[in-house]
Amino acid sequence: MSTTIDTPTARPVTPLGILAKKLEAVVKEINQRTDLPVELVANLNQAWHLAAGLDPYLEEFTTPESAALTALAHKTSTEAWQQRFTEGTTVRPLEQEMLSGHVEGQTLKMFVHMAKAKRVLEIGMFTGYSALAMAEALPADGVLIACEVDAFAAKVAQAAFDQSVHGKKIRVQLGAALQTLNKLVEAGESFDLVFIDADKKEYITYFQTLLDTNLLAASGFICVDNTLLQGEVYLPVEQRTANGEAIAQFNRVVAADPRVEQVMLPIRDGMTLIRRVV
């Protein structure tokens, strides 16, 4: 069993988390009113409990994360990311909410097992939680290449990898993801599973690069994170951020590509699993 460690409360960054937070605010207000129909109040309270209770339930009944993953999650959640960016230690704004987390980490780990993957490519590593989770499922001779543009985040990740027996399976490639992908193509590399979780505006390019080259093995899978992007992809266009619009376009491109078939899963902030059919 993993050890529970108190960490700062993260802001909601998933459709379900945002929904639960908004319902909580509504419920607090209506519960102070005496002029509302009893049935309306009861229905709103039940809606809030349904939304707020789902994530904790998934956490409870998903196989616990390893001690190494618990420690890495704690390190990530307590790091002063805003200060690091302000002082120039990180090349871009980073935040604890970028961590994949327990349920998504175990999902990725299960995918590695199911695909019997021996070679994994991660595009966008952050502090290495998802990389380490997947490495735990790789065989002893398995390899995971993780692309990360931020040297400080990579340093945090490498420290965690060094503390795990599975860390030796991970090779960190520091630099812009597209540059790394081009180098891997030139080197003739191929992967059984690719996890995309980097610059949202580059998702389409990552996807097309994988399909247009041999980076994705013929029987390989692509797993893409944040494909619901806080619900922005199905909200009115005027409510989308630049990243929300980029993901909405990516989802349309994937759905229209005859070379693949895909399924979108409502895990955390949305995860799409893609396989090549042509």
C-alpha positions in Angstrom: 0.0 0.0 0.0 1.2 3.5 -0.7 1.6 6.0 2.1 -0.8 8.9 2.3 1.0 12.2 2.5 -0.7 15.6 3.1 -0.1 17.9 0.1 -1.4 21.3 -0.9 -4.8 21.2 -2.4 -4.7 21.4 -6.2 -7.2 23.5 -8.1 -9.7 21.6 -10.2 -8.4 21.1 -13.8 -10.7 18.4 -15.1 -14.3 18.6 -16.3 -15.5 16.6 -13.4 -13.4 18.5 -10.8 -14.6 21.8 -12.1 -18.2 20.6 -12.2 -18.0 19.3 -8.6 -16.5 22.7 -7.4 -19.2 24.7 -9.1 -22.0 22.4 -7.8 -20.5 22.7 -4.3 -20.8 26.5 -4.5 -24.4 26.2 -5.7 -25.3 23.8 -2.9 -23.7 25.9 -0.2 -25.9 28.8 -1.3 -29.2 26.9 -1.7 -28.8 25.1 1.6 -29.0 28.5 3.3 -32.3 29.3 1.6 -35.7 28.3 2.9 -37.8 29.5 0.0 -36.8 26.8 -2.5 -38.7 23.6 -3.4 -37.5 20.7 -1.3 -37.2 18.5 -4.4 -35.0 21.0 -6.2 -32.6 21.3 -3.2 -32.5 17.5 -2.8 -31.7 17.0 -6.5 -28.9 19.6 -6.5 -27.4 18.1 -3.4 -27.5 14.6 -5.0 -25.9 16.0 -8.2 -23.1 17.5 -6.1 -22.5 14.2 -4.2 -22.5 12.2 -7.5 -19.9 14.6 -9.0 -17.7 15.1 -5.9 -17.7 11.4 -4.9 -16.6 9.8 -8.2 -12.8 10.7 -8.2 -12.3 9.7 -4.5 -14.1 6.4 -5.3 -11.9 5.7 -8.3 -8.8 6.5 -6.2 -9.9 4.1 -3.5 -10.6 1.1 -5.8 -7.6 1.6 -8.2 -4.5 -0.3 -7.3 -2.4 1.9 -5.0 0.6 3.7 -6.5 4.1 2.6 -5.5 6.0 4.3 -2.8 8.3 5.9 -5.4 5.3 7.4 -7.2 3.8 8.7 -3.9 7.1 10.4 -3.1 7.4 11.9 -6.6 3.8 13.2 -6.4 4.6 14.8 -3.0 7.7 16.4 -4.3 5.9 17.8 -7.3 3.0 19.2 -5.3 5.2 21.0 -2.8 7.6 22.5 -5.3 7.4 26.3 -5.6 6.8 26.3 -9.3 5.7 29.9 -9.7 8.9 31.0 -7.9 11.0 28.8 -10.1 9.6 30.4 -13.2 9.9 33.9 -11.8 13.6 33.4 -11.0 14.2 31.8 -14.4 14.9 28.3 -13.2 12.2 26.9 -15.5 11.8 27.8 -19.1 8.0 27.9 -18.9 5.3 28.2 -16.3 4.8 24.8 -14.6 2.3 23.8 -11.9 1.6 20.7 -9.8 -1.7 20.1 -11.6 0.4 19.0 -14.7 1.1 15.7 -12.8 -0.7 12.7 -14.3 -1.7 11.4 -10.9 -2.6 8.0 -9.4 -5.6 6.8 -11.5 -4.1 8.0 -14.8 -0.7 6.6 -13.9 -2.2 3.2 -13.1 -4.2 3.4 -16.4 -1.0 4.0 -18.4 0.7 1.2 -16.5 -2.2 -1.1 -17.4 -1.9 -0.1 -21.0 1.8 -1.1 -21.1 0.9 -4.5 -19.6 -2.0 -5.0 -22.0 0.1 -4.0 -25.1 3.0 -6.1 -23.9 5.1 -3.1 -24.8 8.9 -3.2 -24.6 9.6 0.2 -26.0 7.6 3.3 -24.9 8.0 6.9 -26.0 6.7 9.7 -23.8 6.3 13.2 -25.4 6.2 15.6 -22.5 7.5 14.2 -19.2 7.2 17.0 -16.6 8.5 15.5 -13.3 8.3 11.9 -14.5 5.2 10.5 -12.7 3.7 8.9 -15.9 7.1 7.8 -17.1 7.9 6.0 -13.9 4.4 4.5 -13.7 4.8 3.0 -17.2 8.4 1.9 -16.5 7.1 -0.1 -13.6 5.2 -2.2 -16.1 8.0 -2.6 -18.6 10.0 -5.9 -18.6 13.6 -5.7 -17.3 14.9 -5.1 -20.8 12.3 -2.6 -21.6 13.1 1.0 -22.6 11.2 4.3 -22.2 12.4 7.4 -23.9 11.0 10.5 -22.3 11.1 13.9 -24.0 11.2 17.0 -21.8 12.0 20.6 -22.7 12.5 21.9 -19.1 15.8 21.1 -17.5 14.6 21.7 -13.9 11.6 19.4 -14.3 13.9 16.8 -15.9 16.2 17.1 -12.9 13.3 16.5 -10.5 12.3 13.5 -12.6 15.8 12.0 -12.8 16.2 12.2 -9.0 13.0 10.2 -8.6 14.2 7.7 -11.3 17.4 7.2 -9.4 15.5 6.1 -6.3 13.5 3.4 -8.1 14.7 0.1 -9.4 12.7 0.8 -12.5 14.3 4.1 -13.2 17.2 2.5 -15.2 14.7 1.7 -17.9 14.0 5.4 -18.6 16.2 7.6 -20.9 15.5 11.3 -20.7 15.9 13.4 -23.9 16.2 17.1 -23.0 15.1 19.5 -25.7 12.1 20.5 -27.9 9.9 17.4 -28.5 9.8 17.8 -32.3 13.5 18.0 -32.5 13.8 14.9 -30.4 11.2 13.1 -32.6 13.2 14.0 -35.7 16.4 12.6 -34.2 14.6 9.4 -33.2 13.2 9.0 -36.8 16.7 9.5 -38.2 18.0 6.8 -35.8 15.3 4.4 -37.0 13.6 4.1 -33.6 10.2 2.5 -33.2 7.8 2.3 -30.2 5.0 0.0 -29.1 3.3 2.7 -27.1 3.5 6.5 -27.4 2.1 8.8 -24.7 1.5 12.4 -25.8 1.3 15.1 -23.0 3.3 18.1 -24.2 2.6 21.4 -26.0 -1.1 21.2 -26.9 -0.6 23.4 -30.0 1.8 20.8 -31.4 -0.4 17.8 -30.8 -1.4 17.5 -34.5 2.2 17.6 -35.6 3.2 15.0 -33.0 0.4 12.7 -34.2 1.2 13.1 -37.9 4.9 12.6 -37.3 4.2 9.3 -35.6 1.9 8.1 -38.4 4.0 9.4 -41.3 7.2 7.7 -40.0 8.1 4.4 -38.4 8.2 5.9 -34.9 4.9 4.1 -34.1 5.2 0.3 -34.6 2.7 -1.3 -37.0 0.8 -2.8 -34.0 1.5 0.2 -31.7 -0.8 2.5 -29.7 -0.9 6.2 -29.1 -2.3 7.5 -25.9 -3.0 11.2 -25.7 -3.6 13.2 -22.6 -5.9 16.3 -22.0 -8.2 15.6 -24.9 -11.1 17.0 -22.9 -9.1 20.1 -21.8 -11.2 21.1 -18.8 -14.4 20.6 -20.9 -13.4 23.4 -23.3 -13.6 21.2 -26.3 -17.4 20.8 -26.0 -18.2 24.2 -24.6 -19.0 27.1 -26.9 -16.1 28.2 -29.1 -16.0 31.7 -27.5 -15.2 30.1 -24.1 -12.1 28.2 -25.3 -8.5 29.2 -24.6 -5.8 28.8 -27.2 -5.0 25.4 -25.8 -8.7 24.4 -25.7 -9.1 25.3 -29.4 -5.9 23.4 -30.3 -7.2 20.3 -28.6 -10.6 20.6 -30.3 -8.8 20.8 -33.6 -6.7 17.8 -32.7 -9.7 15.7 -31.8 -11.3 16.6 -35.2 -8.1 15.6 -37.1 -7.8 12.3 -35.4 -11.5 11.5 -35.9 -11.2 12.3 -39.6 -8.0 10.3 -40.2 -8.8 7.0 -42.0 -5.4 5.5 -40.9 -6.6 5.2 -37.2 -9.4 4.3 -34.9 -9.7 5.8 -31.5 -11.7 5.9 -28.3 -11.9 8.8 -25.9 -11.9 8.0 -22.2 -13.2 10.4 -19.5 -10.2 9.7 -17.3 -9.0 12.8 -15.5 -8.8 15.5 -18.2 -9.6 13.2 -21.0 -7.4 10.5 -22.5 -7.7 9.2 -26.1 -6.3 5.8 -27.1 -5.5 5.5 -30.8 -4.4 2.5 -32.9 -3.2 2.4 -36.5 -5.5 0.4 -38.9 -3.8 1.3 -42.2 
